[in-house]
């Protein structure tokens, strides 16, 4: 039936309301009511309903619904089915006066149709409260999909505790409702106090070592910074923040030190934690959460029973599950059910799910029989026995397929999507059967479904996952499922890497960041439980972008090292697997600090292995690693030799990505060898062929090909005396990187842009770029790039510190502790930062790209000692070196210094 409507004259000042049956949909406010009471719907389910009622009576295809509700997001058609199931549950059955047998019909092979009579009205929009702003770097609180029932006094107690204590821990058994209470209390605290909130979920962690990194990421801080606590402190200082740390019980020992440190450093920080045991810390306020109150009397009417929160929760969840109306005679039975499960909320929800398909009389009797079996068990505390009994009872009612899938899903450490669930069951269960089993598990409250999450809406609660994992452990399926999970993660990470060039960094993170704990778990299995070095290597190689994006490069480096150790322990060494791992290790080491013997050894082993197995992409990456390592330690001649070999190999492969990388490596090596014209030629060639390459494997760790080429080109152009062109290329590189939203590419662009701005005297621009590079490197934990930002900052300070001479002396006193590349960069900023050792190094042919600058500094030093002839000789040597290299900028500096020396003849143009 078509909706009746009148077009409003002013859409900006109207609210559109849609009426059908007892329901009202407020379109602008995105509110859904039944008989004046709010009905909770997730955003996707709400949008589906809106699309259907706008076209009431018409068949709306799945493709139209996907296009309207998931615009710009790639999801499977199964997502429509899942949300449609949720929507149907919320709508319930139409009444006799609603003129239809069901609100929504599935028309096979065509789509869905809304059957009810719909009326549309446009009215003035009432004023709305402005929601508090949220820091986009903070993990938000999970969206509450159901109302909190019977916990008003507990919320008030937690809020009161937060007023007088800075660390409050909600302690209680599994399934008691700690997380829901904490979320509700945090929301109330935010509403009344305007506090910023960050949510930290520890439930999926499998190691104590991951605690600090998880805390850091929750507040938008990289996990790999040398001083993570310091970085978190810097992020939160001066701000009023509440950290909600959920599921602490298995990590209590490793949580105490960082929590104590943060509380001591941040007076405006409060922490609300949930745990099955207290954290046992000084100043901790422990709030012990009890089960919901249950009625003692056996003979109660429904009205009387609903005064008890346990019965209220049971009835509300039962109605959501599709149960029919309860009458006054059901009060005693409902009260009996809540007593049977001791008022434990999770147990109540499991039982309530059955009331959608089972009469309350039958359910109460069967549940009573089942619970008696547990009454004589003394193996666990009473409430633990009750929850186990409720879970056992729910499991006993599952079909074989549902039970099998429930066990299998326990291998997921975090959220998952339909595709992952079906991938786990592929080959052992028909896809349709598996999908129906998944939906049934959701309906029975054994799998949690979050309709607000368009990417991975399913998860097992910690309690149910532990239970399902125990079932899996007692079966003979576990080894197969763990391997299948590892293979699934490997395939997912390969797909994620392929999407790097198509998505912004944030969009990519939204889609894949939640996979980290599953990747960790799969690696634990491969490295420790099932000893599969080849699978570990494949997973590490495929998942590299995930670790880099989440600033977990140090952990990634350590896991690669662990995998290499496993390879070494095998009876027959797998050279190809070891080579992939050594190549990954080189990449990680390059991004986590300066050149080390470990990096050199890994680079040598990667190259030797690549040549032995004769795999072009491995040779490409290995030579890139070896060459970059040589450049990082100032061995430019060795780097150039590797670059020539790499170029010859790339030319023989006819692979544009490989050739592009070879040109970039040749450009860098020639630049640092002082062959500036050759470097320029290779940079320009890289720019020409760089378009369309995206993030091919040959581009290494996601650096945009054109950005990287332009960054080096800008430095070379400036040295050649083309300042305007250099600044243009630098600005273009930075702009491209910012538009792409890729941190590594931005740091690569600024590696070229920052020194160009400093050399050109564009101090305001330099300050802006250096600040940007520092922030980006710190934000993403890119320690290798951060050190360059620190070098450039030293050059900038020359122009902004109040006492320049004092600052020059302070840096000069530290020169001996710096490596060669650091010294070379500082030499271009200040001639007083060149010492005898560097002059000797250049005289032996070292640091060729700054040789002219070092000779100029030597002339300046001789001039200060009144050795005028010696100074003149050094200046001439600087001019000669610069002329031979085509380094016009260095030549001008040296010529100007010589012209200004005492006794110099005036220069006439």
MARTORNU-606549 format. One record per residue (C-alpha): x negated, y, z negated. Coordinates in steps of 0.05 Angstrom, whole numbers, plus 5000, padded with zeros to 4 digits. Each point is the difference from the previous one (the first is absolute). Example, Ala and Ser with C-alpha at 12.3 -4.5 7.8 and 13.67 -1.06 7.14 Angstrom:
2
475449104844 497350695013 
END
This chain:
909
500050005000 497450685017 498450484943 504550614996 496050645001 499950755008 493550335019 497550494947 498450705022 493650064959 496149354993 494750334957 505150174945 504449395001 500049314969 503049435041 503849484960 502349335027 505849634967 502049275006 503749574949 497850224930 493350255027 497250695016 493450125037 496950694989 495650075062 495750604982 499149814927 499049275020 504849784945 504649405002 505949934951 505349504985 506150274962 495850594977 494249564974 493250025034 498049375038 492449915008 497749895071 492950025026 498450515055 500149495056 506549684978 503150694993 497850185071 502849355027 506750144967 500050715028 498649755070 505649494997 505450454971 498450555050 501749495054 505549624963 503449495043 494249975050 494849465005 493250314984 494149605027 494149804957 495450405046 504250634989 499849904925 492549895001 499050625042 504350434954 498049734931 492749815012 498250545050 492549995014 498949384957 498649315030 504249494962 503149335018 507549915014 500449594937 499550654961 507050185024 502649344975 496850084932 502650704988 506849815029 500449454948 498550514945 505250475028 505449475002 498649834927 500850734981 506650075038 503149364974 506649755029 505250485029 506650074962 506849825026 501350725021 493450085038 502849685065 494049545012 497549334975 492750224995 496850695004 494449795048 500249465053 494149685034 501749935074 495449445027 494950235052 502950714999 499150334932 504350254941 506850334994 503050404943 507349794994 502950494950 504150635014 495350604991 501850724987 495150585006 500150664963 495450605000 499550424936 495350504968 493749704971 499650064924 493550254971 494849474983 494549984949 493150055030 496049374989 493150094969 494350015049 495649395002 492649985014 499549595065 493649694973 503549704940 503349325004 507550154991 504549654952 503749415032 507150185021 505149724951 505049595040 504549864941 502150394939 496949864932 505349684956 500249994925 493350334989 501950724983 497449954928 493549675025 498950565051 501050524946 495149644954 494649975055 501050745016 499550184927 493649594995 497150365060 501250674966 495449834942 495349475030 495750025062 499649255009 506549614995 500449265016 506649645012 498849294977 504649415013 500649315030 500549885075 506850185030 502050444941 500450635043 493650374982 498850285070 507050255011 500150344932 493250325013 502150275068 506450294972 496350324942 494750285047 505450315044 503450314940 493350264974 498550315068 506950315004 499650334931 492650174999 498250125073 494349504993 496549715060 500449245001 495649475031 501949265001 494849454991 502149295012 495049484975 504449385012 496649795065 492850074975 496049364995 493650284968 498250464943 495150345048 505750315040 503250384943 496150655006 500850035075 507549894995 500550574948 496050455047 504249865062 506450134961 497950724991 496950095069 492749894982 495349525039 498249384961 492849975025 497250654972 494049914954 503850324941 507249795009 502250244931 496850675014 503650055067 506749834968 498750514945 498350535052 506549845037 504450064939 496650544960 504550584983 506349625021 505549714957 500449275023 503449374977 496849355023 504849415000 495749374998 504249385012 498449274984 493850084958 500049344962 494949615042 495150595002 500250284929 492549944987 498050385062 505450534993 498150274932 493450355019 502650415059 506450184964 496250234939 495250405043 505550355039 504050164938 493950314966 498350425061 507050225021 504150314944 506250075045 500049275020 505149514972 500249255015 506149564998 498149265007 503949355004 497049354976 501749344967 495050174946 497550654969 493850335028 497250044929 497150705009 499250574951 505950475004 504449495036 507550024983 503049315012 507449975017 502449284996 505849905049 505349524977 505149625042 506750315014 504949964942 504749405006 506949904968 500249544941 507649895000 502449435044 507050255013 499650665038 504250335053 496450285061 501050714974 496849814934 494349615032 498250595046 498050404939 493849554996 494550215049 498249285018 507249865023 500250685036 493749815039 502749315016 506550285028 496750555040 494949535032 505449485013 504350505037 493950215041 499149265018 507149975027 503649714940 507550104997 503650424947 499549764928 506250024955 500750074925 499849244990 492949975028 497150424943 498349404956 496749625057 495850605021 497850104928 498349274995 495550055062 496150594972 499049624935 497549395038 494650425033 498350404937 501650675032 493749985043 501450465060 496449585052 503549374978 506750385001 498650225072 498249305022 506549744970 504150585028 497749845070 503749334995 506650344981 500650235072 501249285021 502049634937 505950104953 498250274931 503249404964 495949505040 493650404994 500650084924 501049254991 494349795046 495350524970 501749764930 498249295018 493450225031 497950454943 501049444949 494349625033 495350564979 502550084929 495449454975 493750245034 494750284953 494850145053 501550745006 503250584963 507550005001 500750575051 494749695045 503949354998 506450375017 497150345061 496849355023 506749664992 503650545040 494849945055 500349255000 507650045004 499750485058 494949565035 504249384991 505550325040 495650155060 500249615065 493649635021 498150555049 501250554949 495949654947 494449865049 499750725023 500350254928 493849604983 496450235063 501450744988 496149974935 493550065040 501650735015 496850464949 504050615019 505550235047 501449645065 504650055060 504449515037 494749865052 494949814946 505049544966 501649665065 492749965018 498649644936 505349485015 498549945075 498949285022 503249724938 506950325002 504450265055 499950765003 507650074993 500149524942 494350394966 503450665012 506649764971 496349714940 496550674988 506750385001 503049494954 494150084951 501350755001 507349904986 498349544942 495250534970 494049545008 496950465052 500350754990 502150425061 498650755002 504350315055 495950654993 493849655026 500249955076 493349655005 499849454948 506549984961 499349324966 496149784939 500349514943 500350314931 494049814958 504049514957 503249645059 493549995039 496449664942 505749504995 499949875076 492449944999 500549474945 504949615044 495250055058 494149784957 503849374980 501449835073 495149735052 501350625044 495550504966 493549895040 503750045066 503850624979 493850364976 496549875066 506250215038 500350644959 492750155016 501249895074 506250444997 496050564968 494549925052 505150065057 503350604967 493450364992 498249875072 506650315020 498850584953 493250145031 503150015069 504850554977 494650474974 499850425063 507650055005 501750254930 497850574956 496049804939 505950114954 504949625044 495049425004 499250004924 507650014990 500449375042 494049614974 497250264934 504549554959 496549395029 493550114961 501749554941 502249455047 493550065039 496249984934 503749384978 498749655067 492650164994 499949734928 502949355027 495049955058 494050184958 501549644935 505749505004 499649695069 493050225023 501550195072 494450465022 502550065072 507050214978 497050494950 495650305054 505950075048 504250334947 494550474979 498550205071 507350125017 501750374936 494150495001 504450605020 504549874939 494250014951 497050625031 506650375002 501549854927 493050214979 498449304975 493549945040 495749814940 504649424984 500249815073 492450005002 499749544940 505049525029 496149975065 493849844960 503849454963 502249705066 492850015025 497849644937 505449475014 497349915071 493049914973 502449444954 502849595058 496149385021 499550265071 499450755008 505450315045 496050535037 506050325034 503950084935 493850284965 499050495057 507150274996 499150084925 493250345006 502950485051 505650174952 495050084943 495950495041 506250425013 501950004926 492950174977 499550585050 506350304970 498449904926 493250344994 493150115026 495449515036 497849424957 495849375009 506649614997 502650405059 493749875040 500349254987 507349965018 498850395064 494249545020 504149374985 506050275038 495850155061 496349334999 506649634992 503450395056 494449835048 500249274979 507549915011 500150445062 506650364984 499950705033 504450364949 495749734943 493650225035 503150695011 501850094928 493549714974 495850465043 504350594980 498849814927 492549915009 499450665038 504250394950 496049714942 493650235033 502850705010 502550034929 492949884974 496750475050 496849455044 502150345064 495249665048 502549324978 507250245006 498650245071 497249315019 506349674975 504350525036 496649855067 501249254990 507250134981 501150435062 497149475046 504549474969 506250445004 498750165073 499749265015 506749864966 504250515038 504150154937 501950754995 500349974924 493149684995 497250505050 503050584962 496949774935 493349905034 500150715027 501650274930 494349604969 495350245055 502250714987 498549964926 493449645007 497550485053 502450604960 496049794940 494049835043 500150715027 502349815070 505650514999 501750025074 500549245004 504350014937 504650515032 500749585062 502149394960 504850394957 503450295061 500449315032 503249744936 505250565002 501649855072 501449264990 502750074928 507350145017 504849434990 495249574960 503750124934 497449544945 497149445041 495449544961 494050315033 501650674970 498449724930 504350144939 504950445035 495750605020 503350365059 495349945060 500850715026 499650314931 493549644984 497050195068 501950744993 497350034929 493049815024 500750425063 501550624958 493549914961 495949895062 503150615036 498250454942 492849774999 499850145075 502050714986 507349965023 503350254936 506850175028 500749335035 497649644938 505350344956 505449855052 498249265002 499649974924 506850334992 503049545052 497249384965 502850224933 506750185030 500649325035 498249634936 505050394959 505549895051 498649255000 500349984923 494049534994 495250124942 493949665029 500850375066 500750664963 493749884961 496549825065 502350655031 497750414940 493349655000 498750385064 504150624986 497550204931 492650095018 501850365065 504150514960 494450094950 494650085054 504450495038 501050434937 507649885001 500149944924 507550064990 501249455051 494449594970 502950064931 506849785024 497249405038 495449784943 505750044950 504349595047 494649475009 498749964926 507449934984 501349485054 493949574982 501850024926 507349875013 498549375040 493849784962 495450085061 493650054960 495649965062 503350615030 500350364933 492550044996 499850405065 505250484973 495450104939 494150165046 504150525038 502450294934 492850114980 499050415063 506350404989 498050194929 494050385026 504750555021 504850004941 496149884936 498650634958 492549844994 497649735065 492649954981 501749604937 504449535040 494649905053 495049814946 504949524967 501249625065 492650025018 498449664934 504349415021 497749935072 495249434984 506049574977 503850075066 499549525058 497450225068 506750175034 502150434940 493350385002 500750115075 506950324993 497750454943 494050215041 504750315051 503450414945 494050284962 492549995017 498450004926 502949294997 494349715040 494349704960 493149735016 502549295006 504950195054 494850405039 495549394997 505749555022 501450445061 492650035018 500349245006 505850055049 505749934949 506550394998 499350235072 506750365005 497950514947 492550005017 500350725024 503550224936 494849654957 494250335038 503650674991 500449874926 492649834999 498550665034 504250374948 496249674944 493350175031 502450715009 501950064927 492949784983 497250555046 497349475048 502450405060 496249635054 502349334972 507150264998 499650225072 497549315021 505849664964 505050485032 497249865069 500449264986 507350084980 501450395064 496449485042 503949424968 506650355009 498550185072 498249285017 506649764969 504450545031 501750214929 501550735015 502750144931 493849744966 495650375050 503550664985 499149914926 492649855007 498950575049 503550494953 495949774941 493550085040 502150705023 501350214928 493349754972 495150534974 495750285056 504449735055 500250415064 506850325013 504249645051 502450425059 505949785042 
END
